[in-house]
Amino acid sequence: MKVMKACRDLFGMDLRAAREGLERLQPPDVVGRLNMLVENVDDWHAHVLAADVVARFGVQVGDPEDRPWAMRDFTLFDPSGVLWRVAQNMPGRAGT
């Protein structure tokens, strides 16, 4: 329950509903993936780190990176094995 509350607090969505949606889209043996498009990925990264989810839940949080496909993102692996990719479009780059 703590993980679901943290997910709701961080991302404003219910992890159970998101996971159920993923299970309908993917075979059960595939790790789930969620993509979230935000306006400022660095602010979201700071928010996730400030919530201390790494120490509290043992999750892995990557650093924000600029991607060749004109996005800046970071990844978070939650305790249930779902990979979250939090991203923003990079204005002025090809593909935006």
Sine and cosine of phi, psi and omega as CSV:
sin_phi,cos_phi,sin_psi,cos_psi,sin_omega,cos_omega
0.00,0.00,-0.55,0.83,0.02,-1.00
-0.88,0.47,-0.63,0.78,0.00,-1.00
-0.90,0.43,-0.68,0.73,-0.01,-1.00
-0.90,0.43,-0.65,0.76,0.03,-1.00
-0.91,0.41,-0.67,0.74,0.02,-1.00
-0.89,0.46,-0.66,0.75,0.02,-1.00
-0.89,0.46,-0.70,0.71,0.02,-1.00
-0.89,0.46,-0.67,0.74,0.00,-1.00
-0.91,0.40,-0.68,0.74,-0.07,-1.00
-0.97,0.24,-0.73,0.69,-0.18,-0.98
-0.92,-0.38,-0.09,1.00,0.03,-1.00
0.94,0.35,0.45,0.89,0.04,-1.00
-0.62,-0.79,0.39,-0.92,-0.01,-1.00
-1.00,0.08,0.88,-0.47,-0.03,-1.00
-0.87,0.49,-0.60,0.80,-0.02,-1.00
-0.88,0.47,-0.72,0.69,0.00,-1.00
-0.90,0.43,-0.66,0.75,0.02,-1.00
-0.90,0.44,-0.70,0.72,-0.02,-1.00
-0.91,0.42,-0.67,0.74,0.03,-1.00
-0.87,0.49,-0.63,0.77,0.06,-1.00
-0.89,0.45,-0.66,0.75,0.02,-1.00
-0.91,0.42,-0.65,0.76,-0.03,-1.00
-0.89,0.45,-0.51,0.86,0.04,-1.00
-0.95,0.32,-0.45,0.89,-0.05,-1.00
-1.00,-0.03,-0.37,0.93,-0.12,-0.99
-0.79,-0.61,0.45,-0.89,0.13,-0.99
-0.87,0.49,0.50,-0.87,-0.09,-1.00
-0.88,0.47,-0.38,0.93,-0.04,-1.00
-1.00,0.03,0.03,1.00,0.02,-1.00
-1.00,-0.09,0.73,-0.68,0.06,-1.00
-0.92,0.39,0.67,-0.75,-0.04,-1.00
-0.96,0.29,0.39,-0.92,0.05,-1.00
-0.68,-0.73,0.67,-0.74,0.09,-1.00
-0.78,-0.62,0.73,-0.69,0.08,-1.00
-0.93,-0.37,0.72,-0.69,-0.01,-1.00
-0.78,-0.63,0.87,-0.50,0.02,-1.00
-1.00,-0.07,0.82,-0.57,-0.04,-1.00
-0.81,-0.58,0.17,-0.99,0.01,-1.00
-0.99,0.11,-0.54,0.84,-0.03,-1.00
-0.64,-0.76,0.99,-0.14,-0.08,-1.00
-0.91,0.41,-0.53,0.85,0.01,-1.00
-0.92,0.38,-0.61,0.79,0.08,-1.00
-0.90,0.43,-0.66,0.75,0.03,-1.00
-0.90,0.43,-0.66,0.75,0.02,-1.00
-0.87,0.49,-0.72,0.70,0.02,-1.00
-0.88,0.48,-0.63,0.77,0.02,-1.00
-0.89,0.46,-0.70,0.71,0.01,-1.00
-0.90,0.44,-0.71,0.71,0.01,-1.00
-0.91,0.42,-0.63,0.78,0.01,-1.00
-0.91,0.42,-0.47,0.88,0.04,-1.00
-0.97,0.25,-0.10,0.99,0.08,-1.00
0.85,0.53,0.60,0.80,-0.03,-1.00
-0.92,0.39,-0.43,0.90,0.01,-1.00
-0.89,0.45,-0.77,0.64,-0.01,-1.00
-0.96,0.28,-0.64,0.77,-0.07,-1.00
-0.94,0.33,-0.60,0.80,-0.13,-0.99
-0.82,-0.57,-0.02,1.00,0.01,-1.00
0.93,0.37,0.48,0.88,0.00,-1.00
-0.99,0.10,0.29,-0.96,0.09,-1.00
-0.97,-0.26,0.79,-0.61,0.03,-1.00
-0.84,-0.54,0.85,-0.52,0.03,-1.00
-0.99,0.11,0.25,-0.97,0.06,-1.00
-0.99,0.15,0.50,-0.87,0.08,-1.00
-0.89,0.46,0.66,-0.75,-0.01,-1.00
-0.66,-0.75,0.56,-0.83,0.14,-0.99
-0.99,0.14,0.76,-0.65,-0.05,-1.00
-0.96,-0.26,0.46,-0.89,0.01,-1.00
-0.89,0.45,-0.31,0.95,-0.03,-1.00
-1.00,-0.03,0.45,0.89,0.12,-0.99
0.92,0.40,0.61,0.79,0.09,-1.00
-0.71,-0.71,0.44,-0.90,0.15,-0.99
-0.90,-0.43,0.74,-0.68,-0.06,-1.00
-0.48,-0.88,0.19,-0.98,0.22,-0.98
-0.64,-0.77,0.34,-0.94,-0.01,-1.00
-0.91,-0.41,0.44,-0.90,0.08,-1.00
-0.64,-0.77,0.82,-0.57,0.11,-0.99
-0.99,-0.16,0.91,-0.42,-0.03,-1.00
-0.99,0.12,0.21,-0.98,-0.09,-1.00
-0.88,0.48,-0.36,0.93,0.01,-1.00
-1.00,0.03,0.01,1.00,0.05,-1.00
1.00,-0.09,0.08,1.00,0.02,-1.00
-0.99,0.14,0.74,-0.68,0.07,-1.00
-1.00,-0.03,0.87,-0.49,0.10,-1.00
-0.99,-0.16,0.74,-0.67,0.13,-0.99
-0.88,-0.48,0.93,-0.37,-0.01,-1.00
-0.98,-0.19,0.85,-0.52,-0.18,-0.98
-0.66,-0.75,0.34,-0.94,0.16,-0.99
-0.71,-0.71,0.48,-0.88,0.13,-0.99
-0.95,0.31,0.53,-0.85,0.03,-1.00
-0.96,-0.29,0.98,-0.18,-0.02,-1.00
-0.84,0.54,0.57,-0.82,0.04,-1.00
1.00,0.09,-0.03,1.00,0.04,-1.00
-0.97,-0.24,0.43,-0.90,0.02,-1.00
-0.81,0.58,0.65,-0.76,0.06,-1.00
1.00,0.01,-0.01,1.00,0.02,-1.00
-0.97,-0.24,0.00,0.00,0.00,0.00
